[in-house]
């Protein structure tokens, strides 16, 4: 997203960042909202491609109790799936 200048490598996802690293991000609110909307849209598109077998796959083994992609469930919760793809509201 070339308009968001960050003090990070281009492919840095932010996963595992410290509080100081997160606090270093500065941007106009409307730019952050555009970023949020783009990430939300891409996340919904990706999640819709997943099958049941994907939710049991361990995605991070660094914890004492490795977490599967869906935290042990074989499918997303009905609450989560009912909100996927709906327009964002001020309460989101």
Secondary structure, 3 states (H helix, E strand, C coil): CCCCCCCCCCCCCCCCCCHHHHHCCCCCHHHHHHHHHHHHHHHHHHHCCCCHHHHHCEEECCCCCCEECCCCCCCCCHHHHHHCCCCCCCCC
